[in-house]
């Protein structure tokens, strides 16, 4: 197993600000009945290229993850599939599908909030970020506003469980 230890990377005030925006998108997703995950892609100049939230339920699409939607929107905005000078901010550690899309889009840096112990592929369950056998690697900074992101997810799933019992 390869590891991309996020403790080696520096968290900036900018990272915290963009994660707060991603958390706002996640709250919008939760209000729509979606798992609360929000994502932003930000260019090197600090401009937000794309914003997205989960749409799996509304679109009945298993690929409706916030990260994938943000990657598609950023590629369209830049008119290029290579997102080489960007950072992806996402409230939950990317899954294997999303980590693969990050690799394919050549995103060099990912900042996430809560770790995903059941599906995270940026260091928790597996790690696609730094495998030397792959043609691209990316920096991972985890745990930015992790308590806020985790609380948001816990509240959402507690609400679902309560609704099922009622």
C-alpha positions as a printed Julia matrix, in Angstrom:
166×3 Matrix{Float64}:
   0.0    0.0     0.0
   1.3    3.44   -0.9
   0.54   6.41    1.3
   0.36  10.14    0.71
   0.74  11.42    4.27
  -1.28  14.63    4.52
   0.7   15.72    7.59
   3.57  16.52    5.2
   1.52  19.25    3.51
   0.63  22.72    4.73
  -2.94  23.93    5.25
  -3.46  27.59    4.41
  -6.14  30.13    5.33
  -7.16  29.92    1.68
  -7.75  26.18    2.11
 -10.01  26.82    5.1
 -11.97  29.5     3.22
 -12.58  27.28    0.21
 -13.53  24.35    2.44
 -16.12  26.58    4.11
 -17.61  27.22    0.66
 -17.62  23.47   -0.04
 -19.44  22.91    3.26
 -22.1   25.42    2.17
 -22.59  23.42   -1.04
 -22.84  20.23    1.03
 -25.56  21.85    3.16
 -27.47  22.68   -0.04
 -27.18  19.03   -1.09
 -28.52  17.85    2.28
 -31.49  20.22    1.99
 -32.32  18.47   -1.3
 -32.07  14.99    0.25
 -28.61  14.26   -1.16
 -25.68  13.01    0.88
 -24.04  16.29    1.93
 -20.9   16.49   -0.16
 -19.76  19.7    -1.81
 -16.78  20.35   -4.06
 -14.94  23.29   -5.6
 -12.17  23.45   -8.13
  -9.98  26.49   -7.78
  -7.37  27.74  -10.22
  -3.84  28.77   -9.26
  -5.01  32.39   -9.4
  -7.54  31.71   -6.63
 -10.59  31.92   -8.86
 -13.29  29.29   -8.43
 -13.65  27.43  -11.73
 -16.44  25.07  -10.65
 -18.81  24.36   -7.76
 -20.83  21.19   -7.37
 -22.78  19.12   -4.9
 -23.97  15.52   -4.96
 -26.87  14.81   -7.34
 -27.09  11.01   -7.19
 -30.65  10.91   -5.87
 -32.09  13.7    -8.01
 -30.45  12.47  -11.21
 -30.66   8.75  -10.34
 -27.02   8.64  -11.39
 -24.39   6.63   -9.51
 -21.76   8.98  -10.96
 -23.45  12.08   -9.53
 -20.64  12.71   -7.07
 -19.73  16.33   -6.34
 -16.11  15.76   -7.37
 -17.0   14.36  -10.8
 -19.47  17.15  -11.46
 -16.93  19.78  -10.45
 -14.25  18.18  -12.66
 -16.6   18.22  -15.65
 -17.57  21.85  -15.03
 -13.96  22.98  -14.58
 -12.89  21.19  -17.76
 -15.7   22.92  -19.63
 -14.74  26.31  -18.16
 -11.09  25.85  -19.13
 -11.94  24.04  -22.38
  -9.31  21.48  -21.45
  -9.49  18.09  -19.76
  -6.14  18.72  -18.09
  -6.75  20.58  -14.83
  -3.05  20.82  -14.06
  -2.99  24.12  -12.16
  -5.97  23.55   -9.89
  -6.92  22.4    -6.43
  -9.99  20.31   -5.68
 -11.7   21.04   -2.35
 -14.23  18.44   -1.21
 -15.96  17.87    2.1
 -15.53  14.07    2.1
 -12.49  12.02    1.12
 -12.87  10.98   -2.53
 -13.91   7.41   -3.35
 -12.05   5.19   -5.81
 -14.12   6.46   -8.76
 -13.48  10.09   -7.91
  -9.79   9.52   -7.11
  -9.47   7.9   -10.54
 -11.11  10.91  -12.18
  -8.76  13.22  -10.26
  -5.82  11.25  -11.67
  -7.19  11.37  -15.2
  -7.85  15.12  -14.97
  -4.27  15.69  -13.74
  -5.42  17.65  -10.69
  -2.24  18.16   -8.62
  -3.78  18.85   -5.2
  -6.83  17.65   -3.27
  -7.98  19.09    0.03
 -10.75  17.2     1.84
 -12.64  17.54    5.09
 -13.81  14.26    6.63
 -12.06  10.95    6.06
 -14.26   8.17    4.67
 -13.51   4.95    6.58
 -15.77   2.89    4.28
 -14.85   4.24    0.86
 -12.04   6.8     0.92
  -9.3    6.26   -1.64
  -6.96   9.07   -0.72
  -5.34   7.22    2.16
  -8.08   5.64    4.28
  -9.36   2.44    2.59
  -6.9    2.67   -0.28
  -4.78   5.31   -1.93
  -4.72   6.19   -5.6
  -2.99   9.51   -4.99
   0.63   8.43   -4.9
   1.05   5.03   -6.52
   4.31   5.27   -8.52
   2.98   2.76  -11.06
   0.37   5.29  -12.19
   1.2    8.07  -14.64
   0.18  10.87  -12.27
   0.2   11.48   -8.53
  -1.49  14.19   -6.51
  -0.96  15.84   -3.15
  -3.61  15.13   -0.53
  -4.38  17.34    2.44
  -7.01  15.75    4.65
  -8.83  16.88    7.75
  -9.52  20.51    6.85
 -12.61  21.48    8.88
 -13.05  17.75    9.45
 -15.29  18.17   12.49
 -17.71  20.39   10.56
 -17.78  18.02    7.58
 -18.19  14.96    9.78
 -20.96  16.57   11.85
 -22.83  17.5     8.69
 -22.72  13.9     7.48
 -23.68  12.46   10.87
 -26.69  14.79   11.16
 -27.83  13.84    7.67
 -27.65  10.09    8.27
 -29.2   10.41   11.74
 -32.13  12.2    10.07
 -32.51   9.4     7.54
 -32.52   6.78   10.29
 -35.09   8.75   12.31
 -37.34   9.08    9.25
 -37.18   5.31    8.65
 -38.2    4.61   12.26
 -41.14   7.02   12.07
